[in-house]
Amino acid sequence: MCRRLEPGVRAGATRWLRLLGALSSIAAGDWVLPRAVHAQASVPGMRGDWGLKSGSQMAPGEYLGFIYQIYDANKIIDKNGVSIPRVRLDQQAFGAFPAYVSPHPIVGGHWGVYAAIPVWANASIGVANADVTTGWALSDFYVQPIYLGWTFPRADLTTGFGVSIPTGRFKDGATNNTGLGMWGYNVDAGATVYADSAKHWNIATLATFQTQSNLKGTNKRPGNNLTLEGGAGYAFLKGLANAGIVYYAQWKVSDDRNFPILRIPRFNGRNRYYALGPELTVPLAVKPLPLVMTARYFIEMGNRVATQGNSFLVFLTAANPFIPKKPNPEDE
């Protein structure tokens, strides 16, 4: 049974929950708590955007992907695992994912670059006495100019550095923001390990550490995050298809600074998210250009000081691979 808020706190909590309408489409859980405890501010990033083979770099080539995500949360969980009832948060995003991986070797691997561009995003929240929506608008961009990958007989490795750019609509305190009003800086490293020489069975993890700037025009600064994403699967159709179980886990690892005071002791803690679900990747076409679809569904469980719900992501990617030319015997 969900524990109810005390009457003297309920009105303040409702006003606080209205702030969730300011979430961007790529973050959830804008927790505003006392400076003396762990404020829980949103940070840039889409949980679950990497799944199976998260530690593998895309093959050399040019890519254009399209992403649709919906995050449906009907609970807010406190530090003790007790939920606040009558809460619903819906977030949707549609965006583009251009990428390039060079065919020319560098430091034993390959260099690449990619971007996540949320073309349209919205968020809405409904509580007992509040119903807020951001409407559809541009959200924050993400660019990773350093994207390095290495391939070995039984493993792949990848690492990189990326930047979140505050291009979405943002005003401190507004309830219709579709951006977070801050720069974010990511460093990641991942590995995919294969259990057989044919690279059918695969298990992968990508670890990302993220730090942020102050919110635009304020001295507020969210704490740092650590995120793990990956899964275990089986590849088939000559490696073009993959199916398995995926997960993500995210922890706030440092305190937020200078966020407004709202004394709710049950939310005195840093947030954390855990999710598990299926993933399927299948080719829709091979010629003239490969067209691949990936679908992931996550069920969150065990979250603390955070929203909790389900997330569905669909990726549609067109590829223009760089195919090495076969040597001409006449040239030998």
N, C-alpha and C positions, 0 to 999 in steps of 0.2 A: 504493500500500500504506500502511496506517495505521501510524504509528510507535507502539511500545509504551512505556508508562511504565516507568521504572527500578524495580526491585523495592522499593527503599527508599521510594519515593514512592507506590507503588500502593495500599498500605493507607490512607494518609492521603487519597489522592485519592478512594478509595471512600467514606470517611466524609464527605468534602466533598460528593460527589455526592448522598449521602442528603439533604442540605439542599434539593435540588431538590423533594423532596416537599412542602416548605412553600410552594411557589409558589401564588399565587392563579390563578384561571382566566383572568385578563386580563393576565398577564405571564409571561415566560419568561426563564430565565437568571440565577439567583441566584448570581452569582460572588463568592466571598469570598476576596480576595487580600491581600497585604501592604499595609500603610498606605503604604509607600514607593512602591508602584506604583499601578496603576489598578484599584481594587476594582470588581467588576461586580455591583452589587446590582440586584434587580428594582425596577421603578418601575410605578405604576399605568398602565393603558392597554391597549387591544386593538388590536394592529397590524392594519390592513386593514379597520377598521370603516367607513371611507369609501372610495369607489371612483369610478365614473363620476359626473360632475357634482358632485364633492366641493366645488367652489367655488360651488355654487348653494344658496340657501336654499329650504326647502320652501315651497310656495305657502301663502298665508294659510288657516288652518284648524286643526282638531284632529286629532291622530294617536295611534294606539296600535299600536305595533309589538312583535313578538316575535322574539328573536334566538336562534339556536343556533350555537355555534362548537365545532369540534374542531381541536386543534393536535397533530399527530403528528410528533414529532421523533425521529430515530434516530441523530443525530450530535451531538457537541460539537466545535466547531472552535476550534483555538488561533489565535494571532496570525499564524502562518505558513500557515494554511490546511490544517493537518494535523488529522485527526479522531481522537478517542478511540473505540476500538471497543467493542462490546457495551454500548451505552447506548440506552435507549429512554425517552422522555418522552411521556405522553399527557395532554392537558388537554381538558376539556369544560366548556361553560357554557351555561346557558339563562337568558334574562332578558327583561325588558320594556323598552320604549322609548317612553314617553309624550312627546308634544311638542305645542306650541301656537305658532302664528304669528299675530300680531295683524293684522287687516285694515286697521287705521288707520295711515296713513303717519307715519313719524318720521324726521327728518333725511334726507328724500328716499328712505327705504327702509322696511323693516318690522322690528319687534322680535319676537323669539321666545324661547322657553325649552324645554329638553328635558332628559331624564334617561336614564341607562342603569342599570338595576337588575338585577344578576345574582341571580336568584331562587335558582338552584342551581348549584353549581360543584364540580368536583373536579380533582385532578391526581394522577398516579401516575408513578413512575420505576422502571425496572428496570435494574440493572447486574450485573456479574459476581457480586457478593456482597451485593446489596441489592435489596429489592423493597418499595417504600414507596408508600402511597396515602393521600390526605387524606380520602377519603370525600366524599359529597355534603353541601354546607352553603352557607350564605349567604356571598357574597363582598362586595367593596367597591362602594359606590354612586358614580355620577358624575352631577353636576348642572351644567348650563350655563345660568345665569340671564341672561346677556347673549349674545344670538344675533341679530346684525344682518345684513340682506341687502339688496342693491340689484340691480335688473334694468335692463339697457340693451339696445338693439337687437341687439348682437353679443357681449354679455358679461354675466356675472353676477359679483357680488362678495359676499363674506361675511367676517365677523370676529366674534370672541366671546371670552368668558372663562368658564372652568369650574373646578370643584373636585371632586377625588376625596375621598370621605369614608370613613375606615377602619371600615366596619361589619362586615367579615368577621372570622372567627376568627383571632386572632393571639397568639402568645407567642414572644418572642425565643428562637431556638434550637430551637423545636419543629419536628417533621417532618410535622405534619398541619394546618398553617395553610391557610386558604382566603382570607385577606386579607393585606395587606402591612404593616399597622400604621402607616401614615403618611398624612398629608394631601398631596395633590398639587394643583398650581395650573397651569392651562393657559391660554395665550394663542394664538389661532389666526387665520389670515388665508388666504383662498382666492380663486381665480378660475376661472371656466369661460368659455372662449372658443368662439364658434361660427363655423364656416367659411362658412356660408351663411345667407341671411336667413330661411329657414324653420327654422333651428336644428336641422337634422338631425345634421350632423357636429359633435361636441363634444370638447374636450380640456380637462382640469381638473387642478389641483393645490391641495391644502390643506396649509399649513405650520403645525405646532404646536410651540411651545416649552413645555417642562414643567420645573418645579422642585418639590422636595419638602421636607417637614418632616423632623425626626429620627424614627426609628422609636420607637414608643411605649415609654417607660420606659428609653430608652438615649440615648447621645450619637452614635449612628450616623446618618449622613445620606447617602443616595444622591446621585450627581451628576445634573446636568441632562441632558435629552434633547431632541433635535430630530428631528421626524418629518415626512416628506413622504408624502402619499397622493393618489392620483388615477388618471387613465387617459384613454384616447381611445376614443370610441365613435360609434355611429350610432343616433339616435332614430327611432322609427317608431310607427305606431298613434296618430297625433296627439300624440306626445310621451309617451304612457303607457308605452311599451316602449323599451328601450335595450340595446345589445349592444356589447361591445368588449373591450379589453385593459386590465387594471388593474395597479397596482403599489403597493408601499410601500418606503420606505427609512427607517431609523432609526439615529441615531448618539448615543452617550453623549459629551457635549461638555465635561464637567468631571469631576473625580475624585470618587469616593466618599470618605467620611471615617469613620475609626475602626472599620472592619470588622476582624474577627479575622484574624490573620496565618496565611497558608498559602503557603509559598514554592514556587510552581511557575512558573519563569521563562517557560515557553512561553505562559502566560496573562497576561503583563505587557503589557496593552494595554486600551484601552477597546473595549467591544463595538460591533458594527454589524450590521444586518440588511438584506437586500435580497430582494425577492420580486416575482414577475411571474405573471400568470395571466388567465383569462377571467372575464367577468361577464355575466350576463343578467338583465334586469328585464322582467317581463311582468305585465299585469293579469290577475287571476283572475276579477274581477267589476267591473262599472262601476256598476250600480244594484242596490239603492238607495244603497249606499255603495261607493266604490272600494276594492278589495282588491288589493294589489300584492305580488308575490313577487320578491325579489332573491336570486340565488345567486352567490357568488364562490369561486374556488378559487385558492390561491396556492402557488407552488413557490418555496421559498427557495433562494438561491444566493449564493455569495461571502460568507457570514457570517464574522465573526471574533470570537473570544473569546465565543462564543455557541452556543446550540443551533441546529440547522438541520433543517428538515423541511417538511411541507406543512400547509396550513391550509384549512379549508372553513367557510364562513359562509353561513347562510340567514336572510333577513329576511322576515317576513310582516307587512304593514302595512295597517291599516284607516284610511281617511281620511274626515274630515267637512269638506270644503272650504267656505270661505265664498264663495258665488257672488254677485257684485254684482247688485243688482236692476236690471232694465232700466227706463229712465226712462218714466214714464207720460205720454203726450202731453197728457192732460187737466190734468196738473200744470203744464204750460208756459204 
